[in-house]
Amino acid sequence: MPAYIAGDISYTMDGPSHPSGNVPPTGLTVVFDPPEASADIVFVHGFTGHPERTWTHKNGAVPSSDRGDNHDDIVEPPSKSRKLGFFSQATSSRTKSQAVYWPRHLLPETIPLARVLTYGYDTHIRHWIGPAVTKSTVYDIAWDFLVALEAERRDDPTRPLIFVVHSLGGIVIKELLRRSSGCQLGQSHLRCVFESTTGIMFFGTPHSGADPLPFFRRITEMVAAVAGFSAPEHIVNALLPSSERLRELRDEFGPMALQQGWIIHSFQEQHGVKALNGRKVVDDTSSYLNLSFLETTQHIGRNHMDMCRFTGVEDVEYKKISSALQRMATNVPTGRTRGRRTTAAIGSSNSENQAQILLDLLRFDQLDARRTTIKKAHTKTCKWLLKCPAYIDWLDINNFEDHHGFLWIKGKPGTGKSTLMKYAFTNAYRTTKNTVVISFFFNARGEMLEKSTLGMFRSLVLQVIERVPEIRKGFDSLDLATVPGSYQWSVEALKELFGHAVQMSRKSPIICFIDALDECDEREVRDMVSYFEYLGELCVSVGVRFQVCFSSRYYPNITLVRGLILRLEHQEGHGEDIENYLSTELKIGRTKLAEEVRAEVQEKSSGVFMWVVLVADILNKEHDDGNMHTLRKKLRDIPAELHELFRDILTRDKLQQDRLLLCIQWVLFARTPRRPEELYFAILSGIQPDILESWNADEVTESVIEKFLLSSSKGLVEVTKSACPTVQFIHESVRDFLLKEDGLHDIWSDSGADSNFQARSHERLKQCCINYIAIDVFNSENSQEPSDLTAMFRSYPFLEYAVHEIFYHADAAQGAGLSQEEFLRKFQLARWIELRNKFGSSYSATASLLYILAESDTANLIRLCPADGSYVKPENEPYGIPLFASLATSSANALRAFLELEAKTPSLGILYDFEVTVDRICKIYSTRSWESRNFDRDFTFWKDKPGDTPPNPNILLRLDLARDNILALFLLDRGRVELSPSWITQLSRDFANSEELRSIASPVKTLQTVRDPAVKLLAGYELFVSASNIKDIELQKALINAKCVDPNFTRIGLSNSTSIGLFGCVTPLFYVAGNGPESIIRLLLESGRVLPQTIAPGYQKLQWLFSPIKAAADSGQIECLSLLIRESKKTQGHKSWTPLHQAVLEEDQKFIKRLFATHEFEGDEPDHDGRTALWHAIQYRSARDAVEMASLLLELGRNVASVADDHGVSPLDIAERRAVSTSDWKAVVEILREQVCAVIQFSSGVEACNDDDDDDGSDGEHVNPTSRDHRV
């Protein structure tokens, strides 16, 4: 142990711990604490681990500095299964292997100034049969850990923090960091853990899974099995968070790591374990975060349990750990100079991290492949450009208002445009000061990013940021965490970044060279040019110098609003370049004949430089053969057109025609450009398969391979000069000749084959793959151990392509008309699976060919399979069924094939026109569904238990898990699945609001396929309600006419009250009453017997609030209201509780006024007790409310306060009785009496009703206003 450690004491939160070797099983323990520690490294074990044993190797070599005189070695105790013999004796630690606890014994030598801590927690998985199990969950463990860690670091909370975590302990760390990041206000001190974290090292930590809970549960059970015990499901379920929480942890961690700029190193187990039949606990696809911009992945040559145990500092696997930890600690200051990190320092670090992250996100292979492959301009050529008036004008800043900084060089194919552009770029790069010179050379023969504007913008943004460091500060405000899922750039996002960078470069003008626009898709080019014109205009207006030089053939013909055009063939200097080239490269002497031949070559070239280069080679060979006298004739025989010259080169002799053809076929039809050594063995696989063997690079050198390819192609291919060289044609015009000019026919015609060249080509390439796969790569001379696999595959460079792409070529041949039925019938699937799994796949031995074809996106081969529904049959594979495999791997063609395959089976009849529908579905999926997180490469097929297969497709599919309407509709239509009530309900709602769905299937016909009557009613209800909300009258009519809607239906009785909410009692009639039109209400009323309570419910307030008659009144639908009142009379009959009664009790004055405005309302009708609405207003309201309601009712008319109920009590009687004891009611009495008198006056001619007349001695007749004789 280092000398500055006093004694051998480690410290815990409660004080000194036991001497090294006895770390407590729970809590936070400090195992190494140097003076002036510059960083904290914290170890966290997995769910079944231990804070010491997890990191301890039984037999190792502890560094001598760690032994000291204390004899503190951790000696592994005797195995419980082995009893000591009678003559056993203690063995000296000096002669016996020592246990190495590397956080204490090795790490201090690796990073001397790092404090080392370990945290232990108990999940109680191991001792579940014992005492009562704790209720702690991952949430609790993470929170306790966070609180403990903050307390331990309180003396220096900003000290950099690195986590080292094993297995499922990764969930704990993710949750801890998430909780820390959200701590605010009173808990803000806990946030420093999140802010101080700089790196995380994962050992075999599982991260992926579309449904994470089953995924992590399976990992837990596997870890327990390896440890020799079982993990009870109830404990695991209690310990783990929900699927939703786990999914959030997974999805939130990437952006969080990106925002903070954490350094992440993920170590993956290289070996499986015997307890799992040699399988890995966590496979490679699950043990990395897919954060390529932050994360480094690396294999440890051990299994899951031993991958974090090391024998000593010389352990080759520990050296990997040491290197990774040193990288994480590189920026951590050391010793007394460190001090506390300030906020500014942290911000500066984050700024640098942001810039580096952005650069890593933008960079891609083959970035400069095309430009570096273009040969340097010949001496004395291209210099004329610098004196060309158009070029000078373009560079002149004073002319920017005229051309906005745009120059477009155009020329015929092969005229040397790319060479000229490379010269211009190189010259500008070398000669311009304080100017950023950037470029992009499109390459139609290269990878996708080489021939798309997506790759162009990525390259340009990267170059600007790299060459103008001060621009990087301007990207601090960009939220890089919002970059789309898996960091797939979009052109629009890159445009924004590029425009931002250009506008920030005021002090550094930008000159941009973009070559070969004709080698990119025309739509992309038009969009790009339009954007550049916008950006150029913007730069001119704000005084930013931004210049762009394009080059292309004469197509695409795009008009620049402002800009200069330079036509190459019209330039005098271009002719001089050809003359200079011929002067030095046409090596036929300086005789008069030689000069005449040079002049004829130049004249015949028509300015096409590529033609000149090829002809010079031909004439040089003729001259070297001593045929000077035939040069002129040879030249005359050479075609003047470039394409005809290609034809002549390829057909002039019959030497090695088969090799030539195969080489051309591979360069033309390989899925992607191949490396030289791959192409070498690919050609040999076709022409001499019997001599195939491992590659001896000492004998078959790179030079030999390049000569072989040059000879095979007759000089028409070249090897790109890039970090990852590939083989391509020397010029795009070669490909144009072969494909567009039917040049391939001229090569093939002599072979006697038919004219289906593309099909025959793919058939032959497929056969090459078959031949190479047949090599015995696992012979006795080649070890099958994983550590030797890399060397083995290096010995067979074509093997990976042959295994991966054999189905691609078979599919292409089938698509071009050459049947592959026999190929599929005889294909050795087991052999292929064995090889494919060596390259990282995880197919089981029982994987079906259909499943593999689905992942391979080979639609034409899928169509050869029987239409027996196999695409939804469960398999023991990651995505479960072939259909899900096509979705998860974005295999759009395979999806289409599955849909079309169903055309061979009977349909239930949802879909309109099957082929039209297939087109619509595939279009939808090609633009949207692949982005769904339910179907991507992280998707994990659901099963009840690991290893179990659900009994039938209905259980298997669990479409509630996938939540994909399009897929649900299709499978429902084909009879492949029965949807659950909740899914049907949601689907019905989505139908009304989705033109996408309704373009696929008829909503009404879909409902008619539902067998359960209750579910059908619910679905019809939901669909009708949704249609009503968006006022889709045609859909409403269709549903009513198809009897899919019950006007009386409510959700009450189908669900409990907590799930239906307030709207549980709402009927379809309610929605249409509020939205109209009257015609739909009429259709509903005529569709069946409408119950009275449906239109105007009784005494229940909730039902009244959602009654149709109130909805119509509230929305001002007077005609609808009249219709409903009329229907209400039919259903309720005489003396019923009326809407007016309910409105009075609810004090709904708006409803009352609108009710009186209808033609159907005939007055205040009494209920079954003879009581009017006015009667109820006086009986059940307060005096103040009664005054207001009585005034309204009496004002609207047709109410008499003296009308008594069946018991002889009138509203006036009630008011008068209450007025005796409460003065507030006198006002009510006064209003009612006034109304009664007015009615009596009108009906009997009595002049007045004087309430003040004496009751005795009056000679006149006294009229009692409440007498039954005066009812009106």
Secondary structure, 3 states (H helix, E strand, C coil): CCCCCCCCCCEECCEECCCCCCCCCCEEEEEECCCCCCEEEEEECCCCCCCCHHHEEEEECCCHHHCCCCCCCECCCCCCCCCCCCCCCCCCCCCCCEEEEHHHHCHHHHCCCEEEEEEECCCCCCCCCCCCCCCCCHHHHHHHHHHHHHHHCCCCCCCCEEEEEECCHHHHHHHHHHHHHCCCHHHHHHHHHHHHEEEEEEECCCCCCCCHHHHHHHHHHHHHHHHCCCCCHHHHHHHCCCHHHHHHHHHHHHHHHHHHCCEEEEEEECCCCHHHCCCCCCCCCCCCCCCCCCEEEEEECCCCCCCCCCCCCCCHHHHHHHHHHHHHHCCCCCHHHCCCCCHHHHHHHHHHHHHHHHHHHHCCCCCCHHHHHCCCCCCCCCHHHHHCHHHHHHHCHHHHHHHCCEEEEECCCCCCHHHHHHHHHHHHHHHCCCCEEEEEECCCCCCHHHHCHHHHHHHHHHHHHHHCHHHHHHHCCCCHHHCCHHHCCCHHHHHHHHHHHHHHCCCCCEEEEEECHHHCCHHHHHHHHHHHHHHHHHHHHHCCCEEEEEEECCCCCCCCCCCEEEEHHHCHHHHHHHHHHHHHHCCCCCCHHHHHHHHHHHHHHCCCHHHHHHHHHHHHHHHHCCCHHHHHHHHHHCCCCHHHHHHHHHHCCCCCHHHHHHHHHHHHHCCCCCCHHHHHHHHHHHHCHHHCCCCCCCCCCHHHHHHHHHHHCCCCEEECCCCCCCEEECCHHHHHHHHHCCHHHHHHHHHCCCCCHHHHHHHHHHHHHHHHHCCCCCCCCCCCCHHHHHHHHHHCCCHHHHHHHHHHHHHHHHHCCCCCHHHHHHCCHHHHHHHHHHCCCCCCCCCCHHHHHHHHCCHHHHCCCCCCCHHHCCCCCCCCCHHHHHHHCCCHHHHHHHHHHHHHCCCCCCECCHHHHHHHHHHHHHHCHHHCCCCCCCCCCCCCCCCCCCCCHHHHHCHHHHCCHHHHHHHHHCCCCCCCHHHHHHHHHHHHHCHHHHCCECHHHHHHCCCCHHHHHHHHHHHHHHHHHCCCHHHHHHHHHCCCCCCCCCCECCECHHHHHHHHHCCHHHHHHHHCCHHHHHHHHHCCCCCHHHHCCCCCHHHHHCCHHHHHHHCCCHHHHHHHHHHHHHHHCCCCCCHHHHHHHCCCHHHHHHHHCCCCCCCCCCCCCCCCHHHHHHHHCCHHHHHHHHHHHHHHCCCCCCCCCCCCCCHHHHHHHHHHHCHHHHHHHHHHHHHHHHHHHHHHCCCCCCCCCCCCCCCCCCCCCCCHHHCC
